[in-house]
Amino acid sequence: MSISAKDVKALRDQTGAGMMDCKKALTEANGDLTKAIENLRKKGQKISAKRADREATEGVVIAITSEDRSNGVVVRLSCETDFVSKNEDFVNIAKKIADVALQNLPADVDALNALTYEDGLTIGEKTIEQTGVIGEKIEVNTYEKLEAGSDGGQVLPYIHMGHRAGVIVALNQQGDNFVEPGKNVAMQVAAMKPIAIDKDGVDATIVEKEIEIGKEIARKEGKPEEMLERISTGKLNKFFKERTLLNQAYVKGNKESVSDYLKTLHPDLTVTAFKHIALG
């Protein structure tokens, strides 16, 4: 049967599939749009199964917050190549997924994938559909959320390097005058990759490992055994300065720490939480 350009366009608008794929799906479905959509989704399921063991190390990361800045989310939509990650349609799908996440604040990735994307299609089903459309493994594999909490504060977002990383940061103070500082700190997280807010947030196993590393380095340098504890403590303090957010040197400042920078804006201003997702 003859397939009209109007029908091909309608299918393309709904699925994002290429024109030839849409025409083929409509031909196989005898012009039935609903059946053609179903055929494309089945194609996506088959390709998804074949590519399940592939590494999807490229993609886009979206970080957004609610209008009142009371909560925020950061979501990674992964694919296999940077060619796909730079496609406008792919980025727009990631943005819509992030919007759905922000509206619902699901508990985890599984709960996010179960939410409705559009027209009764879940996010998980949409990514499988896009696997068929694009021919690469597509998946939401990382998601984080932050809420400012009932005692005040606000959440600020930052997207780094063409969607290659995203950060949300929670401050303990509200107000428009803290929006730019919050984004500056989120930029700091993306650039310097801290592992915790301060030393109290560093896992005990990491602390123990750093102490042992410090001692071993000192031994190899020929330092006396009785000095190892003091030397490793010094190295640990340096580790805290380099790897914890509030103690890091503020990248946009003049040798001041992030904590010092925040205190110049308000004596009690600090970071209460952050989430960072990056590609790779």
C-alpha positions in Angstrom: 0.0 0.0 0.0 1.0 3.6 -0.5 2.4 5.3 2.6 1.9 9.1 2.8 4.6 11.5 3.8 2.1 12.9 6.4 1.9 9.4 8.1 5.7 9.1 8.0 6.1 12.5 9.6 3.5 11.6 12.3 5.4 8.4 13.2 8.8 10.3 13.2 7.4 13.0 15.5 6.2 10.3 18.0 9.3 8.1 18.0 12.2 10.1 16.6 13.0 7.3 14.2 14.6 8.0 10.8 12.3 8.6 7.8 13.2 5.3 6.1 12.7 3.4 9.3 9.3 5.0 9.8 8.2 4.3 6.2 9.3 0.6 6.6 7.5 0.3 9.9 4.3 1.7 8.4 4.6 -0.5 5.4 4.9 -3.6 7.6 1.9 -2.4 9.6 -0.2 -1.7 6.5 -0.3 1.9 7.4 -1.6 1.4 11.0 0.3 4.1 13.0 -0.3 2.3 16.4 1.0 -1.0 15.1 4.0 0.8 13.4 4.9 2.3 16.8 4.6 -1.1 18.4 6.9 -2.6 15.7 9.5 0.0 16.3 9.4 -0.7 20.0 9.8 -4.4 19.4 12.8 -3.6 17.2 14.2 -1.6 20.1 13.7 -4.6 22.5 15.6 -6.9 20.1 18.5 -4.5 19.7 18.5 -3.7 23.4 18.9 -7.5 24.2 21.7 -7.8 21.7 23.6 -4.8 23.0 23.0 -5.4 26.7 26.7 -6.2 27.4 27.9 -3.1 25.6 29.5 -0.2 27.6 27.5 3.0 27.3 30.2 5.4 28.5 29.0 8.5 26.5 25.7 10.4 27.0 24.5 13.6 28.7 24.1 14.6 32.3 21.2 17.0 33.2 21.1 18.9 36.5 17.9 20.9 37.3 16.1 22.3 40.4 12.5 23.2 41.1 11.4 26.8 40.6 11.5 27.5 44.3 14.9 25.7 44.6 13.6 23.4 47.3 14.8 20.3 45.5 16.8 19.2 42.6 17.9 16.2 40.5 20.8 15.1 38.4 20.3 12.4 35.7 22.6 10.6 33.3 21.2 9.3 30.0 23.9 7.1 28.6 24.7 6.0 25.0 27.7 4.4 23.3 29.1 7.2 21.2 29.6 11.0 21.5 28.0 11.4 18.1 24.7 10.3 19.6 25.3 12.3 22.8 25.5 15.5 20.8 22.3 14.9 18.9 19.7 17.5 19.9 16.8 15.0 20.1 18.9 12.8 22.4 19.6 15.8 24.7 16.0 16.8 24.7 15.0 13.3 25.8 17.4 13.5 28.7 16.0 16.9 29.7 12.4 15.5 29.7 13.5 12.5 31.8 15.1 14.9 34.2 11.8 16.9 34.3 9.9 13.8 35.1 12.4 12.9 37.9 12.1 16.4 39.4 8.3 16.3 39.4 8.2 12.9 41.1 11.5 12.6 43.0 11.7 8.8 42.7 13.7 6.8 45.2 16.2 5.3 42.7 16.9 4.5 39.0 14.5 1.6 38.9 11.7 3.8 40.2 12.6 6.5 37.7 12.5 4.1 34.8 9.0 3.0 35.9 7.6 6.5 35.7 5.6 7.6 32.7 7.5 9.4 30.0 4.6 10.2 27.6 1.5 8.5 26.1 1.6 5.7 28.6 5.2 4.9 27.8 7.5 4.5 30.8 11.0 6.0 30.8 12.4 2.5 30.7 10.3 1.7 27.6 11.3 5.0 26.0 15.0 4.2 26.3 14.4 0.8 24.8 12.5 2.4 21.9 15.4 4.8 21.4 17.8 1.9 21.3 15.8 0.6 18.3 15.7 4.1 16.7 19.4 4.9 17.2 21.0 1.4 17.2 23.0 2.0 20.3 22.5 0.9 24.0 20.5 3.7 25.6 19.8 3.7 29.3 19.3 5.9 32.4 22.0 4.4 34.6 22.5 7.1 37.2 20.2 9.4 39.1 20.5 11.5 42.3 18.2 13.9 44.1 18.5 16.5 46.9 15.9 18.3 49.0 16.6 21.5 50.9 14.7 20.2 53.9 12.1 21.7 56.1 14.5 23.9 58.0 15.3 26.1 55.0 18.1 26.3 52.5 18.1 25.8 48.7 19.4 23.6 46.0 21.4 24.9 43.1 22.4 23.2 39.8 25.4 23.3 37.5 26.0 21.5 34.1 29.6 21.2 33.1 31.4 20.9 29.7 28.5 20.3 27.3 26.5 18.0 29.6 29.4 15.8 30.4 28.9 16.3 34.2 26.1 17.7 36.4 26.1 18.8 40.0 23.4 19.8 42.5 24.4 21.5 45.8 22.3 22.2 48.9 23.1 25.3 50.9 21.7 26.0 54.4 20.6 29.5 53.5 17.7 30.8 51.3 17.6 33.9 49.2 18.5 35.1 45.7 21.8 36.5 46.9 23.1 33.0 47.5 22.2 31.6 44.0 25.4 32.6 42.3 27.6 31.4 45.2 25.7 28.1 45.2 26.4 27.7 41.5 30.0 28.6 42.0 30.4 25.8 44.6 28.6 23.4 42.3 31.2 24.3 39.6 33.9 23.6 42.2 32.5 20.1 42.7 32.5 19.4 39.0 36.1 20.7 38.6 37.7 19.3 41.7 35.6 16.2 42.4 35.6 16.2 46.2 34.5 12.9 47.9 32.8 14.5 50.9 31.7 17.9 52.3 34.4 17.8 55.1 36.6 15.3 56.9 33.6 14.0 59.0 32.0 12.8 55.8 34.9 10.7 54.6 34.3 7.0 55.0 36.4 5.4 57.9 37.9 2.8 55.5 39.2 5.6 53.2 40.8 7.3 56.2 42.5 4.1 57.4 43.8 3.4 53.9 45.2 6.9 53.6 47.0 6.6 57.0 48.5 3.3 55.9 49.6 4.8 52.6 51.2 7.7 54.4 53.1 5.4 56.7 54.3 3.2 53.9 55.6 6.2 51.9 57.4 7.5 55.0 59.0 4.0 55.5 60.3 3.9 52.0 61.8 7.4 52.5 63.7 6.0 55.4 61.9 7.8 58.2 62.1 6.4 61.8 59.3 4.1 62.8 58.4 6.4 65.8 57.8 9.3 63.4 55.4 7.4 61.0 52.2 8.2 62.9 52.9 12.0 62.9 54.0 12.0 59.3 50.9 10.0 58.2 48.6 12.4 60.1 50.1 15.3 58.2 49.6 13.5 54.9 46.0 12.8 56.0 45.3 16.4 56.7 46.7 17.3 53.2 44.3 14.6 51.8 41.3 16.3 53.6 42.4 19.6 52.2 42.5 18.3 48.7 39.5 16.0 48.6 36.8 17.5 50.9 34.8 20.3 49.5 34.8 22.9 52.3 38.6 22.5 52.8 39.5 22.7 49.1 41.1 25.9 47.8 38.3 27.8 46.1 39.0 27.6 42.4 37.7 31.2 41.7 39.3 32.7 44.7 42.7 33.8 45.9 44.0 30.9 48.0 41.0 31.0 50.3 39.1 27.7 51.0 35.5 27.1 49.9 34.5 27.4 53.6 36.2 30.8 53.9 34.6 32.0 50.6 31.1 31.1 51.9 31.7 32.8 55.2 32.6 36.1 53.4 29.0 36.0 52.1 27.3 35.0 55.4 28.9 33.9 58.7 26.7 30.7 58.8 26.6 29.9 55.1 27.7 26.3 54.3 27.0 23.3 52.1 24.8 20.6 53.6 25.0 18.1 50.7 26.0 17.7 47.1 25.5 15.2 44.3 27.9 14.8 41.3 27.4 12.7 38.2 29.9 12.6 35.3 30.4 10.6 32.2 33.2 8.0 32.0 
